[in-house]
Amino acid sequence: MGKQINYEIEFYKKAGTERSLVDDYLDAMPEKHRQKAMAIMARLEEEGPNLRRPHADTLRGKIRELRCGFHTFEKDPGGASRRDCQRGTGDE
C-alpha cells in the first residue's frame, strides 16, 4: 500500500491580523454546526483533493468548495413546511 499523504488546511489572513475571516465565521456558528464543519475539515486534511460529494465539489477547473450542509428547517408560524422551503414558496 502507498504512503499516506497528510494535507494541511491554511486560512488566509489579512496583512497585520492574527485571525482569518474563516476563524471568525466558525466562532460565530452554533456549536453543533462548528463541530460538523471541524469534522469535515479533518476529513479534508486526510483526503485532500480526493474528498468528494457530499462534502466537497468542483466549482470550475481547480476551484473547489467545502460543503458542510447545515440545514435548520423549522415550520414557521405561517405554516410553511420544509418542502415549501425547498420549492421556495408556501403558496399552492
C-alpha positions as CSV (number, residue, x, y, z in Angstrom):
1,M,0.0,0.0,0.0
2,G,1.2,3.6,-0.7
3,K,2.4,6.1,1.8
4,Q,-0.4,8.2,3.3
5,I,-0.2,11.9,2.4
6,N,-1.3,14.3,5.0
7,Y,-2.7,17.7,3.9
8,E,-2.8,20.9,6.0
9,I,-5.6,23.5,5.8
10,E,-4.4,27.1,5.9
11,F,-6.8,30.0,6.1
12,Y,-5.7,33.3,4.6
13,K,-5.3,36.2,6.9
14,K,-5.4,39.9,6.1
15,A,-2.0,41.6,6.5
16,G,-1.4,42.6,10.1
17,T,-4.1,40.4,11.6
18,E,-3.8,37.2,13.6
19,R,-7.1,35.6,12.6
20,S,-8.8,34.8,9.3
21,L,-12.3,35.5,8.3
22,V,-12.9,31.7,8.4
23,D,-11.9,31.7,12.1
24,D,-14.4,34.4,12.8
25,Y,-17.1,32.6,10.8
26,L,-16.5,29.3,12.7
27,D,-16.6,31.1,16.0
28,A,-20.0,32.7,15.2
29,M,-21.6,29.3,14.3
30,P,-23.8,27.4,16.7
31,E,-21.7,24.7,18.4
32,K,-23.4,21.8,16.5
33,H,-22.6,23.4,13.2
34,R,-19.0,24.2,14.2
35,Q,-18.4,20.6,15.3
36,K,-19.7,19.3,11.9
37,A,-17.5,21.8,10.0
38,M,-14.5,20.8,12.0
39,A,-15.2,17.1,11.4
40,I,-15.4,17.7,7.6
41,M,-12.2,19.8,7.6
42,A,-10.5,16.9,9.4
43,R,-11.6,14.6,6.5
44,L,-10.3,17.2,4.1
45,E,-6.9,17.1,5.8
46,E,-6.9,13.3,5.4
47,E,-8.3,13.0,1.9
48,G,-7.2,16.3,0.3
49,P,-8.3,16.8,-3.2
50,N,-9.8,13.3,-3.2
51,L,-12.6,14.4,-0.8
52,R,-15.8,14.2,-2.9
53,R,-19.5,14.9,-2.6
54,P,-21.4,15.4,-0.4
55,H,-18.5,17.1,1.5
56,A,-16.7,18.8,-1.4
57,D,-17.3,19.6,-5.1
58,T,-15.6,21.3,-8.0
59,L,-16.9,24.7,-8.9
60,R,-14.8,25.1,-12.1
61,G,-11.3,24.0,-13.1
62,K,-9.3,23.6,-9.9
63,I,-11.5,25.8,-7.8
64,R,-13.2,23.6,-5.1
65,E,-15.7,24.2,-2.3
66,L,-16.1,22.5,1.0
67,R,-19.8,21.7,1.7
68,C,-20.9,21.3,5.3
69,G,-24.7,21.2,4.6
70,F,-26.2,23.0,7.6
71,H,-30.0,22.6,7.4
72,T,-32.1,24.1,10.1
73,F,-35.6,23.9,8.8
74,E,-38.4,24.6,11.2
75,K,-42.0,25.0,10.5
76,D,-42.8,28.8,10.6
77,P,-45.9,30.3,12.2
78,G,-47.4,30.8,8.7
79,G,-47.4,27.1,8.1
80,A,-44.5,26.8,5.6
81,S,-43.1,23.3,5.6
82,R,-39.6,22.0,4.7
83,R,-40.9,21.0,1.3
84,D,-42.3,24.5,0.8
85,C,-38.9,26.0,1.7
86,Q,-37.2,23.7,-0.9
87,R,-39.7,24.8,-3.5
88,G,-39.2,28.4,-2.4
89,T,-42.8,29.1,-1.7
90,G,-45.6,28.3,0.8
91,D,-48.3,29.0,-1.7
92,E,-50.1,26.3,-3.7
